[in-house]
């Protein structure tokens, strides 16, 4: 075309469905794919650091391959015109095939493990109260009243007179049906619904934890606290970046792109509410309260709040308070009568999900100093006791979810989740299926075993010398390539993907950056609070990912401090449990605001000693030699800068 635009044709891998879009010259092939509505992922945030946006260009001129193309795809694939869509600048009409994403069925999504209603300290006071009343409409002309006033007259004293317009519209028909018998629903003394007849037995709510990687939710009976249905899946925003900073960068100064991210999460939440109600066989119209938690970025995107300045120093959130909105203002069309409640934010990236973890673990009541660690794409650490709490954000990035790892994948059927090494390497796979990749827990386990077997040294370097001291089967697994050393975890003939599954030197570096972010967050708070290891009574692992890792392996690679294993515990998806508590109890929801204002936020990157702690945390042995330290310091710089927001 000659008008400054090019035509891009996308065809399915099976030669089927075709999509055609026009984009300006200089735009990327990834941008064209997203414009076409294709779910081409870019988990590294379109920086050329992963393979998830891999495409094959069938026709048309494209620029020469970039360094990122060659590193991620290798010379053979580049010669066959495979490219990273994020790296291809459009210069002429072309046709491309997006490579189908690796099939990742049966994702391990951790819902609430514990029944929060069994906590004897939890008061069931959801704020939702139903009153069954009989209302007689005005019958005499001289009677100076209205339908709404007649409804308010039969409700308890203290009921707020500001009735929403939606209820005003329902009132005339409602009070003239079924002889005026009504069920009036209040939330914190304000009318939020009017129904004909007695529906007092049906009072439901949904709690959601919107994570960077996954979304999970629970439908609950607000009267009994019973969990009626669990829902969850991968966060659909992941196609625009696997970590927070990637999504912020995608939407920065771009209102339309912010709305794109928001539409993804709202559609998912609406679908989950519908799915949960269908599972439990309840009416979505009887869902009266929805509690949402998430980190600062997810919180703001859900509300449609600009995240531009959350990603720029001083990384301030736009709003920190408790928020309550009617569903129509979000909008959540699947729960039209609900009040949508968001928990408060502490500061920076320490968001509403962290406050939910604080509620769930009751760390604020502890006699001894404890720590809770939410290991994930955006990790958080809270440490303290009843005498005070400190918190920080530890931006680990998406490596724990398999992103930016050569053969990485999420925790799903076919993912290597455990590794053992004796005279050879043995893997355990989720679903007992042929292995197709490695997930975060498997990555941690593999590297821990590499340390034991001396396959890597203390700085994380794959062994290059004196491999002859290793067992013969292990020696054969080393592959030296022009792009660096690789270690074969699964040979091609044993793989479920018709190619070998490897860990590269780059994969190990990505794990080092991720694990050091978490480790450094814990150690930094220990230093600030003056808490040596022996005074840390318990370290609680929160979040979906944290509950699948081997504690022994996590300590071995120094993802966690070297504490006795018995002092490190799993507490399930604490963010979702805290959201459930706030759903069932207004006492807990309001407590969150009081706690959020008392927690002291520690911005890691503003601490002079943080970089030294971070570099030390990348080491596997705790003993860092000078030359190793220099290499690790260079690799750590980007992650230290990311931590500036935490």
C-alpha angles and dihedrals in degrees: 000000000000103000097084093271133098130209117235121195119198119196127189120256087247091053090252128110116037127204123190124193136166120224135172118268108265095035115120128254087239090058089051091051092052091047087054089053094246117151095233106158126220102184093170091057095256093297097126093249099119140035101235095107093051114151137170117229109218101179140006138049119294132173120268115279117277125232088257090055091053095045096047100036105027129228095284096057092042090055088053089055096254110151142172104255091217090060101047114096111202114242102154143005110296145169123224140176117218108222110242112254116251108273106253106178124173100026114203101240112175114216123182108314096192129053102242092196088068090066103107090207092061115097114209099227105132093167090240112116127171122208121194107209142161116232125191113206117228111279105176125069094219091054101102101209143099140228093257092049090052090054093048090048093065095046125090119280111268095042107143114249094213098099115187116249091243089063092046088056092050096046104081096054094038099056092046095055128079091011092296096302107151142170110218117194121207131191111199091339096311122113111244102163143016122197135178114249131000114321096152092124092065115074117140141164139182129222120203134191108197105198128183090249105025143016122217131178144176130211110215140184104242093206099051103020090234116158106232104177141358123213134177149135143160115313104257090216088075091092087072096051139325097233137047098253091053091055093045089050090050092054101033111128088349112106092180092055090048088055089049091057091043093050090054094056096039092051089050093049092047090050092048092052090051091047093048093049091049091050092051094037094234130134116257086220087069093058101103104166133038122184118197127191130178142134118289094270095048090044093053095044091051089055094042091244118154110260095190096105095039084069095049130069126304084029095215120175117235093230133011105177133101108278129205121183134168110249092247090062094057090032111239102163093176092067104035096171098045131115109221114217127191122193119233129269123235101206140297110359094338094108146169092293090062090051089052089053090051090052093047097048095039087217087156089070096050120126091204130048111270135171132214118202122193103199111202146101088305105026125197132197126200121184134179145062141248086304093066145310135234126195139189138177119240110195101208096167125218100301091104087060092052096259119139088017114118095234096013125140139163122272099284140123109307096027119129105238103168135031131193127184130199119134086337141008123276126186135199116212131205109252091012087265128142107282117258100169146335127269128206097271090049091049091054092046093047094051092045088055090045088058092050093046093045091239086134130029127232092276092054097255116147109241113267101167134054093012086154090081089066124083113276094246090053093048090056091057094067114095121187111205133173087256094052141277123322132188119214112228095175125019119231094252091056096044126101091217101056092246136078121272112226143177113220131201087253091055091054091049090052090052090048092054092047097045093045091055090059095039092048092050091056095043093046092055090046090055095045092049095038094239115150118200093262091060094050100097097189141359111207120203113214133184136047096284096044091059095057100050125095108250090208092055092044090055092043093058092039096246082133130029117269097266127150107276092238090063092059114078140178116235101177125231095341093174091059091043090052090049089052090051091052089048093054097036131043086191089064094042092054091042088061091064093050091049094045091057092051099047113099113226117218114204100210101202093053090064111093093217096050098090091052090050091048094051091047089049091059090062117091100210104044087238112097121189119211097252092046090048092057092052093047093047091055092050092047100055097090093049093048088055090050089054090062088091091054 
